[in-house]
Amino acid sequence: MLGRVRFESTSQYKKKYYVDPEPQIGDYPNLPQRFAEERPQRGWWDRQMRRNFGEPIAEQDEILNMWAPTQYWSPGWKTVGKMWAGFIVTLGSVYYLISQARAERPYVRAFYPYGGLKEELGGVPTRTLASSIEEASSV
């Protein structure tokens, strides 16, 4: 019988159904970490800190109170994509409306026959690369 000792656990820890994630706070209520900025603006005894009289303070109050840095909300990628698509559609539609509403030119463009201004003004024709090479090789 000495070799067969039956081990029975008498630990209260294993019999608990609720395990406190922060065992060092003792019997103080384990409050959820919620920013004071997320609370509604009205209906509080202390309107600046958004807290009622006698309400227990969270353990991380200096991080969660109204003096903490502002928590910014950022939209999801679908929303951002819709915003970009709306911006591009708006920009395109404004461009289209401006191009359709543009006034006609107040002048008539000058028309020159096939020779361009060479015959009209009696000037030298425009030189091309081929004509320059041909002239240089003939010398």
KADARA-V544953 format. One record per residue. N is the residue number from 1. RES is the residue in three letters. OMEGA is omega as a letter, one per 20 degrees, with the letter a starting at -180 (* if undefined). Layout:
N | RES | OMEGA
N | RES | OMEGA
This chain:
1 | MET | r
2 | LEU | a
3 | GLY | a
4 | ARG | r
5 | VAL | r
6 | ARG | a
7 | PHE | r
8 | GLU | r
9 | SER | r
10 | THR | a
11 | SER | r
12 | GLN | a
13 | TYR | a
14 | LYS | r
15 | LYS | r
16 | LYS | r
17 | TYR | r
18 | TYR | r
19 | VAL | a
20 | ASP | a
21 | PRO | r
22 | GLU | a
23 | PRO | a
24 | GLN | a
25 | ILE | r
26 | GLY | a
27 | ASP | r
28 | TYR | a
29 | PRO | r
30 | ASN | a
31 | LEU | r
32 | PRO | r
33 | GLN | a
34 | ARG | a
35 | PHE | r
36 | ALA | r
37 | GLU | a
38 | GLU | r
39 | ARG | r
40 | PRO | a
41 | GLN | a
42 | ARG | r
43 | GLY | a
44 | TRP | r
45 | TRP | r
46 | ASP | a
47 | ARG | a
48 | GLN | a
49 | MET | r
50 | ARG | a
51 | ARG | r
52 | ASN | r
53 | PHE | r
54 | GLY | r
55 | GLU | r
56 | PRO | a
57 | ILE | r
58 | ALA | a
59 | GLU | a
60 | GLN | a
61 | ASP | a
62 | GLU | r
63 | ILE | a
64 | LEU | a
65 | ASN | a
66 | MET | r
67 | TRP | r
68 | ALA | r
69 | PRO | a
70 | THR | r
71 | GLN | a
72 | TYR | r
73 | TRP | r
74 | SER | a
75 | PRO | r
76 | GLY | a
77 | TRP | r
78 | LYS | r
79 | THR | r
80 | VAL | r
81 | GLY | r
82 | LYS | r
83 | MET | r
84 | TRP | r
85 | ALA | r
86 | GLY | r
87 | PHE | a
88 | ILE | r
89 | VAL | r
90 | THR | r
91 | LEU | r
92 | GLY | a
93 | SER | r
94 | VAL | r
95 | TYR | r
96 | TYR | r
97 | LEU | r
98 | ILE | a
99 | SER | r
100 | GLN | a
101 | ALA | a
102 | ARG | a
103 | ALA | r
104 | GLU | r
105 | ARG | a
106 | PRO | a
107 | TYR | r
108 | VAL | a
109 | ARG | r
110 | ALA | r
111 | PHE | r
112 | TYR | r
113 | PRO | a
114 | TYR | a
115 | GLY | a
116 | GLY | a
117 | LEU | a
118 | LYS | a
119 | GLU | a
120 | GLU | a
121 | LEU | r
122 | GLY | a
123 | GLY | r
124 | VAL | r
125 | PRO | a
126 | THR | a
127 | ARG | r
128 | THR | r
129 | LEU | a
130 | ALA | a
131 | SER | r
132 | SER | r
133 | ILE | r
134 | GLU | r
135 | GLU | a
136 | ALA | a
137 | SER | a
138 | SER | a
139 | VAL | *
